[in-house]
């Protein structure tokens, strides 16, 4: 029984991310405190080890960083980005913080904003795409719009466009694998450089997609936080070459 004025102490064991080896890596850290770590991820960096890719991932680099600051805990990414998608990754340092932030995602109070460059001009300046997404049964990685898939909702606003291309700002209300890429390809506006859902392009060597902003309540005190990541040079170069009238 707990009585008034009792002092309770909770001891949490050190945690280890199994099969993830700490690896020195230059991390672009945007913010860090005892609960969360925000990193601006570059293109070409896988977030979490897989059976075919167990080193040179963000997880390896974060665990090395944890070792440097004397923290023994698991790698817990709150949001995920594809290998060649750039932008903000939020990592929770504790299980409690991860649970809190995951609940915010379910409640849709965790706001993820992206910048993308897509082919052709969109008919509507503001729009919402509500199309379910499922795994393509003929592929290990590809996703498709399928009525039997999971709910997927993408909101967008056109920042600038011409007859051949558009720069759009996107808010994800759900977080399905490849959601932005699948949705815009399906409606006839594949991302520039996306060889999986569109075609490759000489102007950019990867899909033109960047997570520019995350907004959420701090897991310890619910203070509203917003972080932004600068648009990478390859996307700015693409925008300039496409003669899109926008400064990012």
C-alpha positions as a Python dict, from the first residue, in 0.01 Angstrom:
ca = {
    (1, 'X'): (0, 0, 0),
    (2, 'X'): (116, 353, -74),
    (3, 'X'): (71, 611, 200),
    (4, 'X'): (76, 990, 196),
    (5, 'X'): (433, 1133, 176),
    (6, 'X'): (585, 797, 77),
    (7, 'X'): (880, 831, -159),
    (8, 'X'): (881, 589, -451),
    (9, 'X'): (1198, 514, -648),
    (10, 'X'): (1191, 344, -988),
    (11, 'X'): (1504, 182, -1128),
    (12, 'X'): (1505, 129, -1504),
    (13, 'X'): (1757, -118, -1642),
    (14, 'X'): (1999, -13, -1913),
    (15, 'X'): (1875, -110, -2257),
    (16, 'X'): (2064, -243, -2556),
    (17, 'X'): (1957, -235, -2920),
    (18, 'X'): (2023, -591, -3027),
    (19, 'X'): (2215, -643, -3351),
    (20, 'X'): (2289, -270, -3387),
    (21, 'X'): (2659, -185, -3355),
    (22, 'X'): (2750, 173, -3254),
    (23, 'X'): (2929, 343, -3541),
    (24, 'X'): (3090, 686, -3548),
    (25, 'X'): (2895, 916, -3778),
    (26, 'X'): (2861, 1288, -3836),
    (27, 'X'): (2506, 1373, -3727),
    (28, 'X'): (2335, 1703, -3805),
    (29, 'X'): (2165, 1742, -3466),
    (30, 'X'): (1894, 2011, -3465),
    (31, 'X'): (1795, 1973, -3098),
    (32, 'X'): (1855, 1743, -2803),
    (33, 'X'): (1744, 1713, -2443),
    (34, 'X'): (1695, 1426, -2196),
    (35, 'X'): (1385, 1297, -2378),
    (36, 'X'): (1426, 1363, -2749),
    (37, 'X'): (1683, 1395, -3027),
    (38, 'X'): (1611, 1562, -3363),
    (39, 'X'): (1838, 1500, -3661),
    (40, 'X'): (1841, 1643, -4013),
    (41, 'X'): (1888, 1324, -4217),
    (42, 'X'): (2082, 1343, -4545),
    (43, 'X'): (1998, 1154, -4862),
    (44, 'X'): (2137, 800, -4891),
    (45, 'X'): (2113, 718, -4519),
    (46, 'X'): (1895, 424, -4412),
    (47, 'X'): (1717, 487, -4080),
    (48, 'X'): (1717, 137, -3930),
    (49, 'X'): (1926, -175, -4000),
    (50, 'X'): (1769, -448, -4211),
    (51, 'X'): (1868, -802, -4293),
    (52, 'X'): (2053, -671, -4597),
    (53, 'X'): (2180, -344, -4451),
    (54, 'X'): (2304, -375, -4091),
    (55, 'X'): (2560, -95, -4077),
    (56, 'X'): (2603, 265, -4193),
    (57, 'X'): (2248, 342, -4079),
    (58, 'X'): (2116, 625, -3866),
    (59, 'X'): (2063, 375, -3584),
    (60, 'X'): (2436, 291, -3580),
    (61, 'X'): (2526, 660, -3565),
    (62, 'X'): (2274, 745, -3292),
    (63, 'X'): (2393, 458, -3070),
    (64, 'X'): (2750, 583, -3104),
    (65, 'X'): (2628, 930, -3004),
    (66, 'X'): (2452, 778, -2702),
    (67, 'X'): (2777, 608, -2601),
    (68, 'X'): (2958, 941, -2620),
    (69, 'X'): (2713, 1104, -2379),
    (70, 'X'): (2691, 804, -2145),
    (71, 'X'): (2337, 699, -2232),
    (72, 'X'): (2237, 332, -2244),
    (73, 'X'): (1910, 301, -2430),
    (74, 'X'): (1757, 168, -2750),
    (75, 'X'): (1723, 346, -3081),
    (76, 'X'): (1358, 457, -3098),
    (77, 'X'): (1273, 662, -3409),
    (78, 'X'): (930, 824, -3387),
    (79, 'X'): (894, 900, -3758),
    (80, 'X'): (1062, 726, -4052),
    (81, 'X'): (1203, 854, -4379),
    (82, 'X'): (1298, 657, -4688),
    (83, 'X'): (1669, 614, -4759),
    (84, 'X'): (1679, 894, -5016),
    (85, 'X'): (1429, 1126, -4848),
    (86, 'X'): (1593, 1407, -4652),
    (87, 'X'): (1476, 1599, -4348),
    (88, 'X'): (1387, 1574, -3982),
    (89, 'X'): (1392, 1249, -3789),
    (90, 'X'): (1269, 1254, -3428),
    (91, 'X'): (1420, 996, -3193),
    (92, 'X'): (1277, 927, -2847),
    (93, 'X'): (1537, 855, -2580),
    (94, 'X'): (1300, 672, -2345),
    (95, 'X'): (1012, 429, -2379),
    (96, 'X'): (781, 675, -2203),
    (97, 'X'): (870, 956, -2446),
    (98, 'X'): (822, 723, -2744),
    (99, 'X'): (480, 611, -2617),
    (100, 'X'): (368, 972, -2566),
    (101, 'X'): (482, 1081, -2913),
    (102, 'X'): (330, 775, -3080),
    (103, 'X'): (-5, 858, -2918),
    (104, 'X'): (21, 1211, -3058),
    (105, 'X'): (60, 1056, -3404),
    (106, 'X'): (-252, 844, -3352),
    (107, 'X'): (-441, 1153, -3229),
    (108, 'X'): (-307, 1351, -3530),
    (109, 'X'): (-163, 1626, -3310),
    (110, 'X'): (186, 1535, -3435),
    (111, 'X'): (228, 1739, -3756),
    (112, 'X'): (469, 1627, -4031),
    (113, 'X'): (527, 1866, -4320),
    (114, 'X'): (717, 1794, -4640),
    (115, 'X'): (834, 1976, -4950),
    (116, 'X'): (813, 1787, -5280),
    (117, 'X'): (868, 1869, -5646),
    (118, 'X'): (627, 1684, -5876),
    (119, 'X'): (565, 1658, -6248),
    (120, 'X'): (298, 1873, -6414),
    (121, 'X'): (65, 2139, -6275),
    (122, 'X'): (-202, 2031, -6028),
    (123, 'X'): (-563, 2119, -6100),
    (124, 'X'): (-625, 2242, -5745),
    (125, 'X'): (-396, 2468, -5542),
    (126, 'X'): (-514, 2305, -5218),
    (127, 'X'): (-621, 1944, -5194),
    (128, 'X'): (-658, 1626, -4992),
    (129, 'X'): (-583, 1277, -5122),
    (130, 'X'): (-768, 998, -4940),
    (131, 'X'): (-664, 671, -5102),
    (132, 'X'): (-584, 348, -4912),
    (133, 'X'): (-238, 200, -4960),
    (134, 'X'): (-129, -164, -4958),
    (135, 'X'): (185, -360, -5041),
    (136, 'X'): (219, -461, -5404),
    (137, 'X'): (202, -844, -5388),
    (138, 'X'): (445, -862, -5680),
    (139, 'X'): (716, -654, -5506),
    (140, 'X'): (907, -659, -5177),
    (141, 'X'): (918, -280, -5145),
    (142, 'X'): (659, -121, -5374),
    (143, 'X'): (323, 4, -5246),
    (144, 'X'): (5, 66, -5444),
    (145, 'X'): (-333, 229, -5401),
    (146, 'X'): (-571, -54, -5318),
    (147, 'X'): (-921, -50, -5174),
    (148, 'X'): (-816, -327, -4934),
    (149, 'X'): (-521, -126, -4803),
    (150, 'X'): (-476, 91, -4493),
    (151, 'X'): (-626, 438, -4468),
    (152, 'X'): (-390, 703, -4607),
    (153, 'X'): (-458, 1078, -4604),
    (154, 'X'): (-233, 1341, -4762),
    (155, 'X'): (-305, 1717, -4762),
    (156, 'X'): (-116, 1952, -4993),
    (157, 'X'): (-77, 2316, -5093),
    (158, 'X'): (87, 2428, -5417),
    (159, 'X'): (364, 2681, -5350),
    (160, 'X'): (460, 2738, -5713),
    (161, 'X'): (392, 2570, -6045),
    (162, 'X'): (419, 2593, -6421),
    (163, 'X'): (292, 2368, -6697),
    (164, 'X'): (559, 2101, -6641),
    (165, 'X'): (619, 2096, -6264),
    (166, 'X'): (500, 2202, -5919),
    (167, 'X'): (652, 2266, -5576),
    (168, 'X'): (412, 2155, -5306),
    (169, 'X'): (400, 2163, -4927),
    (170, 'X'): (248, 1847, -4781),
    (171, 'X'): (100, 1752, -4445),
    (172, 'X'): (72, 1380, -4369),
    (173, 'X'): (-231, 1286, -4161),
    (174, 'X'): (-128, 919, -4173),
    (175, 'X'): (215, 761, -4209),
    (176, 'X'): (202, 477, -4460),
    (177, 'X'): (519, 353, -4627),
    (178, 'X'): (594, 562, -4939),
    (179, 'X'): (264, 744, -4887),
    (180, 'X'): (353, 1073, -5060),
    (181, 'X'): (525, 900, -5348),
    (182, 'X'): (238, 655, -5404),
    (183, 'X'): (-38, 914, -5378),
    (184, 'X'): (110, 1168, -5617),
    (185, 'X'): (216, 905, -5867),
    (186, 'X'): (-136, 761, -5861),
    (187, 'X'): (-298, 1096, -5946),
    (188, 'X'): (-55, 1161, -6231),
    (189, 'X'): (204, 1376, -6054),
    (190, 'X'): (504, 1154, -5967),
    (191, 'X'): (792, 1311, -5780),
    (192, 'X'): (1093, 1420, -5980),
    (193, 'X'): (1371, 1163, -5957),
    (194, 'X'): (1148, 886, -5821),
    (195, 'X'): (1250, 585, -6031),
    (196, 'X'): (1023, 348, -5833),
    (197, 'X'): (695, 532, -5884),
    (198, 'X'): (786, 745, -6184),
    (199, 'X'): (1105, 790, -6385),
    (200, 'X'): (1461, 891, -6307),
    (201, 'X'): (1570, 1245, -6395),
    (202, 'X'): (1899, 1406, -6492),
    (203, 'X'): (1834, 1706, -6266),
    (204, 'X'): (1822, 1512, -5938),
    (205, 'X'): (1955, 1169, -5841),
    (206, 'X'): (1677, 1077, -5594),
    (207, 'X'): (1312, 1153, -5525),
    (208, 'X'): (1261, 1525, -5463),
    (209, 'X'): (1117, 1491, -5113),
    (210, 'X'): (1221, 1662, -4788),
    (211, 'X'): (1066, 1655, -4441),
    (212, 'X'): (1087, 2028, -4368),
    (213, 'X'): (901, 2054, -4037),
    (214, 'X'): (782, 1859, -3731),
    (215, 'X'): (541, 2001, -3472),
    (216, 'X'): (444, 1817, -3153),
    (217, 'X'): (396, 1847, -2779),
    (218, 'X'): (707, 1780, -2571),
    (219, 'X'): (661, 1435, -2412),
    (220, 'X'): (751, 1562, -2064),
    (221, 'X'): (540, 1878, -2036),
    (222, 'X'): (332, 1900, -2358),
    (223, 'X'): (492, 2233, -2455),
    (224, 'X'): (430, 2286, -2827),
    (225, 'X'): (753, 2254, -3024),
    (226, 'X'): (821, 2315, -3393),
    (227, 'X'): (1146, 2237, -3576),
    (228, 'X'): (1243, 2308, -3936),
    (229, 'X'): (1521, 2175, -4159),
    (230, 'X'): (1676, 2374, -4442),
    (231, 'X'): (1592, 2261, -4796),
    (232, 'X'): (1890, 2063, -4933),
    (233, 'X'): (2091, 2200, -5223),
    (234, 'X'): (1986, 1935, -5476),
    (235, 'X'): (1617, 2022, -5439),
    (236, 'X'): (1689, 2395, -5460),
    (237, 'X'): (1895, 2326, -5774),
    (238, 'X'): (1603, 2131, -5924),
    (239, 'X'): (1358, 2411, -5847),
    (240, 'X'): (1587, 2665, -6010),
    (241, 'X'): (1636, 2454, -6324),
    (242, 'X'): (1261, 2402, -6359),
    (243, 'X'): (1208, 2782, -6349),
    (244, 'X'): (972, 2758, -6056),
    (245, 'X'): (922, 3099, -5896),
    (246, 'X'): (984, 3014, -5532),
    (247, 'X'): (1254, 3077, -5273),
    (248, 'X'): (1301, 2801, -5012),
}
